[in-house]
Amino acid sequence: MRAGLLKETLIFEALTKEKTPSGAISKEYKEVFKCRAYRKKQSIITGDESAKEQFIGQMTVMLVRKYPQITYNCRVKWAECIWEIKMIEPRDNELTLTLKKLNT
């Protein structure tokens, strides 16, 4: 993957537990990692219509470099939305992330 293709910025957040002075435990998502990514185009190839692209609003696929901070426990902020990691596919020095939009 060439560095010039990485045009999107993904912000990874992890769930953290903090104890308040009163003793209550609060759970919050905090930013743990930020990286650049490439959004893979999703296309349908049917016969001679190979130039058409299908946009699915709830799912997207991103390519990122391999980092140990990227796990299933994280969620992703991208394009003013919050995304859940559904699948991580490792390959050499990169990861293919399948993300699903959350209703928050």
Secondary structure, DSSP 8 states (H G I E B T S, - for coil): --GGG--EEEEEEEEEEEE-TTS-EEEEEEEEEEEEEEEE--B---TT-TT-B---SSEEEEEEE--TT--TT-EEEETTEEEEEEEEEEETTEEEEEEEE---
